[in-house]
């Protein structure tokens, strides 16, 4: 849905001294293309390396050095466009965007202006409250990254590292369809998930390989758009939300105090949690765009696009839909599981041939919960899918109870080992011997005549007896057997 069609949501409005305000957010995300070489040279595009170690004569803008397009970067942009359900343009043009910057040796950036490689697309957001929000993609274009100025190595000099100069970037421009910081955070998370599934960007925001320019404006609900500001190079999803919240509130306070919002570029200060002015906002004409004379228009065939499309992996939205339909998972569980491809793959291995809802509960609540607490991802899990699956099997076949299963989980997580062997070696097998269970039940009933009368009057108190019997058997009694036996002995239907 485009911006004009979206209804005002009262829950997302911000309160001002003079009434309600609606925040309008659009993001320009710069995503570094996963590629061994740079966009127009053969120099390494890998992160790190000694300063100026990954620099060719083209990257350093030596006279007479001509750019040559990297086909893999083009393919990666097309894959991304396909993943965003976007229009792929079979003909696009590279332009020179002219501006002086110390770490931009050419004095211009090779980018795409009027004819980008990818046109309009859409990203669907699944919000926590169940709302589905469609955020339009305006365009995706390829461009070079600039180098990096380093100011903290010498008291009197700044240094320039050109390792990043010429690295391929995809600039993914959204439409101004988001209405809150929460929607923007969800969009950024979803976009990063899509790129990681596709393998077109690693999404490592802390390394700068994915960062966002955040456009924010405010208006009266349903009124004309206000003047926007652009906060540059926000490199974490948490900071993204903070920058939007601060900037929206700043603009509201400014307007309500009789001031006007100036269109400008701003920076976010994570330490203070606020934005501050950087420079007045440039318009397109300030960059004096013109087609790069050293590069022919980029043209490829529909069959080239079709081949790339045929080889795409299953994407998050399709995987989520399959988990809901085929496995019968709740939408929330499916959304959590598909957030990272490795997590989805892990779950599918655990769920193979087992109750999928049980598998999802163990993966999300026990394993993800533990990993998150320790600050780890699924790739760092000390427990394999086979080990977790074996614990679920032990519960399913009655060898252990759900309570004992958590103890087994803890042992396998911290010490490793094969769950079934652990259960046998440590005597953790569930007690299914009815005579032993009946003995424990009789003892508890005999010791608590007053509770017996209460339970007969109010059957919900049966749970107390179940708990006592489980405690008496060290949690090893079969809970269902205990339940059935107590009902029979107490005459509860």
C-alpha positions in Angstrom: 0.0 0.0 0.0 1.4 3.4 -0.8 1.5 6.3 1.6 -1.7 8.0 0.3 -3.7 4.9 1.0 -2.6 4.2 4.5 -5.1 5.2 7.2 -4.1 7.2 10.2 -3.5 4.9 13.2 -4.4 6.6 16.4 -2.1 4.3 18.4 1.0 5.5 16.5 0.3 9.2 16.9 2.6 11.3 19.1 1.1 13.7 21.7 2.1 17.3 21.4 1.2 20.4 23.5 -1.3 21.5 20.8 -2.6 18.1 19.7 -1.6 14.9 17.9 1.2 14.4 15.4 1.9 11.7 12.9 5.6 10.8 12.2 6.6 9.9 8.7 9.7 7.8 8.2 11.6 6.7 5.0 15.0 4.9 5.0 17.8 4.9 2.6 19.8 1.8 3.4 23.4 1.3 2.2 24.1 -2.4 2.0 27.6 -3.6 1.1 27.5 -6.2 -1.7 28.8 -9.6 -0.8 31.6 -10.0 -3.4 35.3 -10.9 -3.4 36.2 -7.8 -5.5 35.1 -4.2 -5.7 32.5 -2.7 -8.0 34.9 -1.4 -10.7 38.3 -3.0 -9.8 39.8 -6.3 -8.9 41.0 -5.2 -5.5 39.7 -7.2 -2.5 36.4 -6.1 -1.0 37.0 -8.1 2.3 36.6 -6.3 5.6 39.7 -5.4 7.6 43.3 -5.6 6.3 46.1 -3.1 7.0 45.2 0.5 6.0 45.4 1.0 2.2 46.2 -2.7 1.6 43.1 -3.4 -0.6 43.6 -0.5 -3.1 44.1 -0.7 -6.8 45.2 2.1 -9.1 41.5 2.5 -10.1 40.4 2.9 -6.4 43.2 5.5 -5.9 42.0 7.4 -9.0 45.3 7.4 -10.8 45.2 9.2 -14.1 44.1 7.0 -17.1 42.7 4.2 -14.9 39.3 3.1 -16.2 36.5 1.3 -14.3 35.4 -2.2 -15.4 32.1 -3.5 -14.0 32.1 -6.5 -11.7 29.4 -8.9 -13.1 28.9 -10.6 -9.7 28.0 -7.3 -8.1 25.4 -6.8 -10.9 24.0 -10.3 -10.2 23.8 -9.6 -6.5 21.8 -6.4 -7.1 19.4 -8.3 -9.4 19.0 -11.1 -6.7 18.2 -8.5 -4.1 15.7 -6.8 -6.4 14.0 -10.2 -7.0 14.0 -10.8 -3.2 12.2 -7.4 -2.8 9.6 -8.4 -5.4 10.8 -5.4 -7.4 11.0 -4.4 -11.0 14.3 -5.3 -12.6 15.5 -2.8 -15.2 17.2 -4.5 -18.1 18.9 -1.2 -19.0 20.4 1.1 -16.4 23.0 3.9 -16.4 25.9 4.8 -14.2 26.3 8.5 -13.4 29.0 10.6 -11.7 27.8 12.2 -8.5 30.2 15.1 -8.0 31.3 16.2 -4.6 34.6 16.7 -2.9 35.5 14.5 0.1 38.9 13.7 1.5 38.4 9.9 1.2 36.9 10.0 -2.3 40.0 10.2 -4.5 38.2 10.7 -7.8 36.3 13.8 -6.6 33.1 12.1 -7.7 31.2 8.9 -6.8 30.0 6.5 -9.6 26.4 5.9 -8.7 23.0 5.6 -10.5 20.6 8.5 -10.7 17.7 8.5 -13.1 18.0 5.0 -14.4 18.7 2.5 -11.5 19.2 -1.2 -11.9 16.1 -2.0 -9.8 12.8 -0.2 -9.6 9.7 -0.4 -7.3 9.2 -3.3 -4.9 7.8 -4.1 -1.5 8.7 -5.4 2.0 6.0 -6.8 4.2 6.4 -6.2 8.0 4.7 -8.6 10.5 4.3 -6.4 13.6 4.1 -7.9 17.1 0.4 -6.9 17.4 -0.4 -9.0 14.3 -0.7 -6.0 11.9 0.9 -6.5 8.5 2.4 -3.3 7.1 3.6 -3.0 3.5 6.6 -0.7 2.9 7.1 0.3 -0.7 10.6 0.2 -2.1 11.3 3.2 -4.4 14.5 1.9 -6.0 17.7 0.0 -5.6 20.9 1.3 -7.3 24.5 0.3 -7.3 27.3 2.7 -6.3 30.8 2.9 -4.9 31.6 3.3 -1.2 34.0 6.0 -0.2 37.1 5.5 1.9 37.5 6.2 5.6 39.0 9.3 7.3 40.7 8.5 10.6 41.1 11.3 13.1 42.3 9.7 16.3 45.8 8.4 15.2 47.7 11.7 15.4 47.1 15.0 17.2 47.7 17.2 14.2 46.9 15.0 11.1 44.0 13.0 9.8 44.7 9.8 7.9 42.8 8.3 5.0 42.3 4.5 4.5 41.1 3.7 1.0 40.4 0.0 1.6 36.7 0.6 1.4 36.9 3.0 -1.5 35.2 1.5 -4.5 33.5 -1.4 -2.6 30.1 -2.1 -4.1 27.1 -0.7 -2.3 23.4 -1.2 -2.9 21.4 1.8 -1.9 17.9 0.6 -1.1 15.4 3.5 -0.9 12.1 3.0 0.8 9.0 5.1 0.3 7.9 7.2 3.3 5.5 4.5 4.4 6.6 3.9 8.0 4.7 5.6 10.9 6.8 4.8 14.0 10.2 4.0 15.2 9.0 0.4 15.8 8.0 0.0 12.2 11.4 1.4 11.0 13.2 -1.1 13.3 11.1 -4.0 12.1 11.7 -2.9 8.4 15.5 -2.7 9.0 15.4 -6.2 10.7 13.3 -7.7 7.9 15.5 -6.1 5.1 18.6 -7.5 6.8 17.0 -10.9 7.0 16.1 -10.9 3.3 19.7 -9.9 2.3 21.2 -12.6 4.5 18.9 -15.3 3.1 19.9 -14.1 -0.4 23.6 -14.0 0.5 23.8 -10.5 -1.1 25.0 -8.7 2.0 26.2 -10.0 5.4 24.2 -7.3 7.3 27.0 -6.8 9.9 26.0 -3.3 11.0 28.8 -3.1 13.5 31.3 -3.4 10.6 29.5 -0.8 8.6 28.4 -3.2 5.9 24.8 -2.1 6.4 23.8 1.4 7.5 20.8 3.7 7.2 20.1 7.3 6.4 16.9 8.1 8.3 14.4 10.6 6.8 11.9 11.9 9.4 9.1 14.5 9.2 6.0 15.1 11.2 2.6 16.4 10.2 -0.9 16.8 11.6 -2.8 13.4 11.1 -3.7 13.1 7.4 -2.3 16.6 6.6 0.3 17.6 4.0 3.8 16.3 4.5 6.2 18.3 6.7 9.8 19.3 6.0 12.1 16.3 6.5 15.5 15.9 7.9 18.0 13.2 7.1 20.1 11.6 9.8 23.1 10.0 8.2 24.9 6.7 8.7 23.0 5.1 11.6 24.6 1.7 12.1 22.5 -0.1 14.6 18.8 -1.0 14.8 18.6 0.3 18.4 20.1 3.6 17.4 17.8 3.8 14.5 14.8 3.8 16.8 16.3 6.3 19.2 17.2 8.7 16.3 13.6 8.6 15.0 12.0 9.1 18.4 14.4 12.0 19.2 14.0 13.7 15.9 10.2 13.4 15.8 9.9 14.9 19.2 12.5 17.7 18.4 10.5 18.6 15.3 7.1 18.6 17.2 8.5 20.8 20.0 10.1 23.2 17.4 6.9 23.6 15.4 4.7 24.0 18.5 7.1 26.7 19.8 6.5 28.7 16.6 9.7 27.6 14.8 10.1 25.8 11.4 11.9 22.6 10.5 14.9 23.2 8.2 15.7 20.6 5.6 19.1 19.5 6.6 21.5 16.6 7.2 22.0 15.5 10.8 24.1 13.1 12.8 23.0 10.8 15.6 25.1 10.9 18.8 24.6 7.5 20.5 26.2 8.7 23.8 23.6 11.5 24.2 20.8 9.8 22.3 20.2 12.9 20.2 20.7 14.2 16.7 22.6 17.3 15.8 23.0 19.4 12.6 25.7 18.4 10.1 25.1 20.5 7.0 22.2 22.0 5.0 20.6 19.3 2.8 21.9 19.0 -0.7 19.5 18.7 -3.6 20.2 16.5 -6.7 21.3 19.4 -8.7 24.0 20.2 -6.2 25.8 17.0 -7.2 25.8 17.9 -10.9 24.9 14.3 -12.0 25.8 13.3 -15.5 26.3 9.8 -17.2 29.8 8.4 -16.6 31.6 8.7 -20.0 33.9 5.7 -19.0 31.0 3.3 -18.6 28.5 2.1 -21.2 24.9 1.7 -20.2 24.4 -1.6 -18.3 22.3 -4.0 -20.3 21.4 -7.6 -19.7 18.7 -10.0 -20.9 15.6 -11.3 -19.3 16.9 -14.8 -19.5 19.9 -13.7 -17.3 17.4 -12.5 -14.7 15.3 -15.7 -15.0 18.4 -17.8 -14.4 19.2 -15.9 -11.2 15.5 -16.1 -10.1 15.5 -19.9 -10.6 18.4 -20.3 -8.2 17.1 -18.1 -5.4 16.7 -19.8 -2.0 13.3 -19.9 -0.2 12.8 -16.4 1.2 11.7 -15.5 4.8 8.0 -14.7 3.9 7.6 -18.0 1.9 9.3 -20.0 4.7 7.1 -18.4 7.3 4.0 -19.2 5.3 5.1 -22.8 4.9 5.9 -23.1 8.7 2.3 -21.9 9.4 0.6 -24.1 6.8 2.6 -27.3 6.8 3.7 -27.4 10.5 0.7 -25.6 12.0 2.8 -23.1 13.9 1.4 -19.9 15.3 2.4 -16.8 13.2 4.5 -15.4 16.0 6.6 -18.7 16.3 7.0 -18.9 12.6 8.2 -15.2 12.4 10.8 -15.9 15.2 12.1 -19.0 13.6 12.6 -17.5 10.1 14.4 -14.4 11.4 17.8 -16.0 10.6 18.2 -18.7 8.0 20.4 -20.8 10.3 17.6 -20.7 12.9 15.0 -21.9 10.4 17.3 -24.7 9.2 18.0 -25.8 12.8 14.3 -25.9 13.6 13.5 -28.0 10.5 16.1 -30.5 11.5 14.6 -30.8 15.0 11.1 -31.0 13.6 11.8 -33.7 11.0 9.5 -36.6 11.9 8.4 -35.1 15.2 5.6 -32.9 16.6 6.5 -29.5 15.0 4.8 -27.5 17.8 6.8 -29.3 20.4 10.0 -28.8 18.4 9.2 -25.0 18.0 8.6 -24.7 21.8 11.9 -26.3 22.6 13.9 -24.4 20.0 12.4 -21.0 20.8 11.8 -21.1 24.6 14.6 -23.3 25.8 17.4 -23.1 23.3 16.9 -19.5 21.9 16.1 -18.3 25.4 19.4 -19.7 26.8 21.5 -18.5 23.8 20.0 -15.0 24.0 20.7 -14.8 27.7 24.4 -15.6 27.0 24.6 -13.3 24.0 25.0 -16.1 21.4 23.4 -16.9 18.1 22.3 -20.3 16.8 25.7 -20.8 15.1 27.3 -20.8 18.6 24.9 -23.4 20.0 26.7 -26.1 22.0 23.7 -28.3 21.4 23.0 -29.9 18.0 19.6 -30.3 16.3 20.1 -34.1 16.7 20.7 -33.8 20.5 17.6 -31.6 21.0 15.5 -33.9 18.8 16.6 -36.9 20.9 15.4 -35.1 24.1 12.0 -34.5 22.5 11.9 -38.2 21.5 12.6 -39.3 25.0 9.5 -37.3 26.2 7.4 -38.5 23.4 8.1 -42.2 24.0 7.5 -41.8 27.8 11.1 -42.5 28.8 11.3 -39.2 30.7 8.8 -36.5 31.8 8.8 -32.9 30.6 10.3 -31.8 33.9 13.2 -34.3 33.7 13.7 -33.3 30.0 14.7 -29.8 31.2 17.3 -31.4 33.5 18.6 -33.5 30.5 18.6 -30.3 28.4 20.8 -28.6 31.0 23.3 -31.5 31.1 23.6 -31.8 27.3 23.9 -28.0 26.9 26.7 -27.6 29.5 28.4 -31.0 29.2 27.4 -32.5 25.9 26.7 -36.2 25.4 23.9 -38.4 23.9 20.6 -37.7 25.7 19.4 -41.4 25.9 22.8 -42.5 27.3 22.7 -39.7 29.9 19.2 -40.7 31.0 20.2 -44.4 31.4 23.6 -43.7 33.1 22.1 -41.2 35.6 18.9 -43.1 36.4 16.7 -40.4 35.1 14.2 -42.8 33.4 10.5 -42.0 34.1 8.8 -44.3 36.6 6.0 -46.1 34.8 5.8 -49.0 37.3 2.1 -48.5 38.4 2.7 -50.2 41.8 5.5 -47.8 42.7 3.4 -44.8 41.6 0.3 -46.2 43.5 2.4 -46.5 46.7 3.4 -42.8 46.5 -0.2 -41.8 45.8 -1.6 -43.8 48.7 1.0 -42.3 51.1 0.2 -38.7 50.0 -3.6 -39.3 50.3 -3.2 -40.9 53.8 -1.1 -38.0 55.1 -3.5 -35.3 53.9 -7.1 -36.2 54.8 -8.2 -32.5 54.9 -6.8 -31.8 51.4 -8.7 -34.9 50.1 -12.0 -33.4 51.2 -11.1 -30.1 49.7 -10.1 -31.7 46.3 -13.3 -33.7 46.3 -15.3 -30.5 46.7 -13.1 -28.5 44.3 -11.4 -30.8 41.7 -9.0 -28.0 40.5 -7.0 -28.8 43.7 -6.0 -32.1 42.2 -2.9 -30.3 40.9 -1.6 -30.0 44.4 -1.7 -33.8 44.8 0.0 -34.3 41.4 2.8 -31.9 42.5 3.3 -33.8 45.8 3.5 -37.2 44.1 6.0 -35.9 41.5 8.1 -34.4 44.4 8.0 -37.8 46.2 9.2 -39.6 43.1 11.9 -37.1 42.3 9.9 -35.9 39.2 10.2 -39.4 37.7 6.6 -40.5 37.8 4.6 -40.4 34.6 2.4 -37.2 35.2 -0.5 -38.6 33.2 -0.4 -41.9 35.2 -0.4 -39.9 38.5 -3.3 -37.8 37.3 -5.4 -40.8 36.3 -4.6 -42.7 39.5 -5.5 -39.7 41.7 -8.8 -39.1 40.0 -9.7 -42.8 40.5 -8.6 -42.9 44.2 -10.3 -39.5 45.0 -13.5 -40.3 43.0 -13.1 -37.2 40.9 -14.6 -37.5 37.4 
